[in-house]
Amino acid sequence: MNITAEERKIYNKVKHLQIAEDDITPVNFGLAAFRAGQLDMAKLLMKLRNGELSEYQLRTEVATLDNHTEMVN
């Protein structure tokens, strides 16, 4: 199995499941936030696997996970 190809498939699926900002309603807000979080995590994990993050950048990203009021975007 080609792990990188599988990661790309998952990333593309998550990317296409995003709800456009103009389409967010009180009814789908929770789902939109969840899917946005999935995309952020996919981006982070792909950058980590590809060696695109410095140690400082990685520590910063992990620190934002501890602070629930921070937005990663």
N, C-alpha and C positions, 0 to 999 in steps of 0.2 A: 504494500500500500504506500502511495506517495503522500506523506503527511502534509507537505506544503500545498499540494493540490487539494487535499481534503479541507485544509484550513481555508483556502480561497473559496471553496464551494460554500462553506458555512458562513464566511464573511459576506459573500454575495447574497445569500438567502436572508441573513439578518438585515443587510443594507436595503433590500427590496421590501422588507416588512415594515420599514419605518413609516410613521404617519406624518404627513406633511404638517408643518406648523399651522397653516391656514385651515387644516381639517380637524384640528384638535377641538374637542367639545368637552363639557363636563362629564359626559358619559364615557368617553374613551381616553380621558386624561391619564388614568392610571396605566393603561396599556401602552399609551404613547411614551410615558416616562420609562416604563420597563424596557420597551424596545430600544429607546435611546441609550439606556444603560447597557443593554446587550451590545450595541454597536460600539460604544466607548470601550468596553472590555475587549471586544474582538480586535479593535485597533491596537490596544495596549499589548495584548498577547502576541499579535503578529509582529509588532515593532520589537518586542522583547526577543522573540524567536529569531528574528532577522538580524539581531545585534544592532539595531538602530537607536537604542537608548543608552545614554551614558548612565553610570551608576547614580549620579546626582538626579538625573531625570527620573529614573526608576524609583528612587527614594521619595521624590516629590509626588509621583503618582500614587505610590502606596500610602503616603501620608494623607492624601486627599480622600482615600477610602475610609480613613479613621474619622474624618470630619464630614459628617453627613450634610452639613449646610453648604459645603463647597460644591461647585459644579466643575466637572472635569473638562468640559468643552473649552 
